[in-house]
């Protein structure tokens, strides 16, 4: 059986290439950024030898909230969340947003 016939309806149109709506692209970038932030939070928490419960206490959040942040499920990302994370984890948060590019987030440890 040949599966070459299996195409989405948008792919079967008259050869017109599909362009995603701007809101879909923006949402995808938010998700990518949230996942990157989650990995940074997890890595820093482990480096500080903190449990999720200890970090939750520092943040004034629940353990479930910390888990959601670490898994990239805390959307939308807010300035308040970034400030609270920076304070709780002892880092500077650098968020770079560029037109027509991928936003990035970086943690920089405070000097001891």
Backbone torsions as a table, in degrees:
resi	resn	phi	psi	omega
1	UNK	NA	132.6	179.7
2	UNK	-94.6	127.3	179.1
3	UNK	-95.9	6.8	-179.6
4	UNK	-65.5	-17.5	178.3
5	UNK	-78.3	-16.5	-175.9
6	UNK	-77.3	104.7	178.8
7	UNK	-136.8	150.4	173.2
8	UNK	-70.1	153.9	-178.1
9	UNK	-58.6	-34.6	179.5
10	UNK	-66.5	-27.8	179.9
11	UNK	-81.3	-17.6	-178.9
12	UNK	-87.5	-6.8	-178.2
13	UNK	-63.6	176.2	-170.4
14	UNK	-69.9	52.1	174.5
15	UNK	76.0	4.8	179.6
16	UNK	-78.6	128.6	-179.4
17	UNK	-73.0	148.4	-177.2
18	UNK	-86.6	131.4	175.5
19	UNK	-118.2	123.3	-179.3
20	UNK	-71.1	145.2	176.1
21	UNK	-61.6	150.9	-177.4
22	UNK	-57.6	-36.5	-179.4
23	UNK	-67.7	-31.0	177.1
24	UNK	-70.1	-43.3	177.9
25	UNK	-62.4	-43.7	179.9
26	UNK	-64.0	-40.9	179.0
27	UNK	-65.4	-39.5	177.9
28	UNK	-62.0	-39.5	178.2
29	UNK	-66.7	-38.4	176.1
30	UNK	-61.6	-42.5	179.4
31	UNK	-65.1	-44.8	178.6
32	UNK	-59.7	-42.2	179.9
33	UNK	-67.0	-41.8	179.2
34	UNK	-63.7	-38.4	177.6
35	UNK	-66.7	-41.8	178.5
36	UNK	-64.3	-42.5	177.9
37	UNK	-63.2	-42.7	179.2
38	UNK	-58.3	-41.5	178.8
39	UNK	-66.5	-40.5	177.4
40	UNK	-62.2	-43.5	179.5
41	UNK	-62.7	-46.3	179.5
42	UNK	-59.7	-49.6	-178.0
43	UNK	-60.4	-42.7	-179.1
44	UNK	-69.3	-41.0	178.8
45	UNK	-59.8	-44.7	179.5
46	UNK	-65.8	-41.3	179.2
47	UNK	-61.9	-33.4	178.6
48	UNK	-85.0	-1.4	-178.8
49	UNK	58.2	43.1	177.5
50	UNK	-102.2	144.7	170.7
51	UNK	-82.9	166.3	174.8
52	UNK	-61.6	-35.6	179.6
53	UNK	-65.0	-41.3	179.6
54	UNK	-65.9	-41.7	177.9
55	UNK	-66.7	-40.3	178.0
56	UNK	-57.9	-42.2	179.2
57	UNK	-63.6	-42.8	178.0
58	UNK	-62.1	-34.6	-176.9
59	UNK	-87.1	-14.5	-173.6
60	UNK	70.8	35.1	-178.3
61	UNK	-123.9	178.0	174.1
62	UNK	-92.5	164.2	176.1
63	UNK	-61.6	-37.6	177.8
64	UNK	-61.7	-37.6	177.6
65	UNK	-64.8	-42.9	179.2
66	UNK	-63.4	-42.9	178.0
67	UNK	-60.7	-41.7	179.0
68	UNK	-62.2	-41.4	177.9
69	UNK	-61.7	-48.2	-176.8
70	UNK	-64.9	-27.6	179.0
71	UNK	-90.2	0.2	178.8
72	UNK	81.3	18.1	-176.1
73	UNK	-100.4	8.9	-178.9
74	UNK	-96.0	91.1	179.9
75	UNK	-123.3	147.2	-5.5
76	UNK	-76.9	156.2	174.4
77	UNK	-73.4	133.1	-178.6
78	UNK	-119.4	158.8	176.3
79	UNK	-61.6	-37.5	178.8
80	UNK	-59.8	-44.6	179.1
81	UNK	-62.6	-43.5	-179.4
82	UNK	-64.2	-39.5	177.9
83	UNK	-65.8	-43.9	179.5
84	UNK	-63.6	-41.0	177.8
85	UNK	-64.8	-42.9	179.7
86	UNK	-59.7	-44.2	-179.9
87	UNK	-66.5	-47.1	-176.6
88	UNK	-67.8	-31.6	-175.6
89	UNK	-102.0	-2.3	178.8
90	UNK	64.5	44.6	-178.8
91	UNK	-132.5	164.8	167.0
92	UNK	-100.0	133.7	179.3
93	UNK	-103.2	121.6	175.7
94	UNK	-107.5	117.5	178.8
95	UNK	-112.5	120.9	-179.6
96	UNK	-113.1	118.7	178.8
97	UNK	-116.4	123.3	-178.4
98	UNK	-124.8	145.5	177.0
99	UNK	-67.9	137.7	177.6
100	UNK	55.9	34.9	177.7
101	UNK	-147.1	-174.9	180.0
102	UNK	-95.5	125.6	174.5
103	UNK	-67.2	148.1	179.4
104	UNK	-130.4	155.2	176.6
105	UNK	-132.3	137.1	-177.2
106	UNK	-136.9	141.2	172.9
107	UNK	-102.6	137.5	173.6
108	UNK	-123.8	122.9	-178.7
109	UNK	-66.6	143.6	174.0
110	UNK	-71.2	143.6	177.0
111	UNK	-67.2	139.8	-178.2
112	UNK	-78.9	NA	NA
